[in-house]
Amino acid sequence: MTPSQELSRGHLAAKTDFVFAFGERATFHYVNCAPQWKNFNGGNWNTLEVDLRNHIHAAGYNTIIYTGTYGVTQLLNQVGYWTDLHLYTDENNNPVIPIPQYFYKVVYEPSSKNGIAFVGINNPHYTAEKVKELIFCDDVCKEKPEFRWLTWHPNNPNEGYTFCCSIPDFRRAISHLPDFEVDGILI
């Protein structure tokens, strides 16, 4: 098996985001986990977590971060239809534990009312054409010098497709984000 064929336990909030041991231990409970393709977990999503932590510290931001998943990822079945992926089916053949389509981190800095959403597509098997269909906003980080601190490779399927959204664009696609006032993009 290769990393693109394996799933791992993707943490929504990383262990290293917490200072105290009890917080670090809490990240290993299932409420903080979702199935994540191994190459995405160790690739661009890990790079984002490290880069974001370092950038927030260096900039001196006092942020609130909302993290989560959305949708169910799919693969083509043997007859060419897109099929939702789940880890398990129960005794009645009901799908259980969906494999998320998207992982996201929304970073908000309340004092400036600026924010940004980082989004990853949790599927290394999608073609570039399919990924274009799944990107639901203008990428506000793409080729912008203000985001040089972000060292991911957003168009590399082996590391996971990733993109950035303004908060209003993110909310149009994923509406369960709490309501807070946003004046601009957090850089």
N, C-alpha and C positions, 0 to 999 in steps of 0.2 A: 504494500500500500504506500501511496505517496501522501504528503500533507494535503493535497487537494482532494483526497479521497477520505480524509479523516475529520471527525468532529472533535472539538474539545469543549471544556467548560469555560464559556466566555463570561468573565466577571463584568457586571455593569459598572460598579465602582471598584477600581483596582485596590488591592491590598496596600500599595504604596501611597495611596491618596489619604491614608489615615496615620495619625501620629501615635496613638495609643494602641497597645496590644489588643484590647477588647474590640476596638474598631476594625483592626486588621483581621482578627479571627472571624468577625461577623461577615466579612466579604465572601467566606467560603460556604455560606448557607445558600440553599437553592433559590431563595427569594431574590438573591443578587446574581443569579446565573441564568444563562440561556445558551442553547447549543450554538456554537460558532465554528466555522470551518477553520481548521488548524492553521493554514497558511495566512488567513486573514487575522486570526488572533495574534500570531507571532509576527505579522508583517505590519501593514499600515495602521491597524488599530493600536498595536503596541507602540509604534512610532508616534502616533497622535498623543497617546497618554503621556509618554515621556516628554515630548516636545511641549505639550500644553502645560504640564506641571512646571517645567523649567521656565517657560515664558511668563506664566502667571506670577511666579516668584520673582523673576528678574524685573518685571514691569511694576511690581508692588500692588497688583490688583487684589481687591477683596471680592471674590466672585461667589456666585451661586451657580452650581452646575446641576442640570437636570439630565439624567441619562436613562436610556431605555431602548426598547425594540419596537418594531412596527412591521406588520404584514407577515406573510408566510412565504418563504423562498420556494422556488419551483425548479423542477428539472423536466426535460422532455421524457415521456414514457416511450415504451417500445413501438407505439403506433403514432408517435409524433405530437401528442397533446401535452401541454404544460400541466404538471401535476404537483399539488402542494406536498411538501415534505414534512413528515412528523417522525419523531423518534420511536413512537410506539402506537399500537392500536390495542384497545381494550378487548374484553371477551365478546363484546357486541360488534366488533370491528369498527368502532368509533376512533378516529384519529386523536391522539393525545400528545402533548408536548410538541408544539409546532417549532420548526426551525425558522427563526426570524429572517425576513427579507432584508431589513435594515437594522443597524445599530446606530444610535445617535448620542451625542453629547451637546447640549445647549449650554453655552457659557454666558452668564449675565453678570454685569458689573453694575450694581444698583446705584452707586453714587453718580455715575456718568449716564446711566440708563442706556448703555450700549451693550449689545449682545451679538452672538454668532452661533450658528448651528453647524456642527461637524457631523457628517453622515457617511456611513460605510455600507456598501452593498455586500451582504453576507453570502456570497456564492461565487466561487472561482471558476465555475463552469459556464457562466454567461459569456456570450460573444460581445465584442465591442458594440455591435449594433443593438443587441438586447439591452446593454447597459445604458445606451443613449435614451431608450424608452423609459428607463427607471429613474434617471436623474430628473428631479422634479423642480429644479430651480436653476437660476443662473449661478454658476460657481463664483462666489465673491472672493475666493482666495487665488484662483487660477492666474498664474503668471503676474501676480501683483508683488512688487518689491516689499511692501509692508508685511508680507507673510513669508519672508525668507526664513524665519525661525522654524517654519513647518517643513520638516525634512522628509515627509512621506513621498511616495511615488504613486500619485492618485490614479494613473491609468495603467498600472501594472496588475494584470489579473492574478499573478502569482503572489502578490502581497495584499490584494483586495482593492477593488475600485472604491474611491472615496471622493467626496466633494464637500463644499461649504455653502451654506445658505444664509441669507438675511433671516431674521426671526419672522417677519411677516410672510415671506415665501415659505418658510418651514411650516408655519401654522396653517397655510392653505392646504398643505398636503397631509400633515399630521396634526390634527386639531386638539389632541388631548394635553397639550402643554398648558401649564397654569397661565392665568392672565397677569401680565405685568407690562408696564409701559416701556417701550423701546424707542429711543431717539436715533440710533445709528448702529453702525457695525463696530464691534469691538476688535481692535487691531492688536 
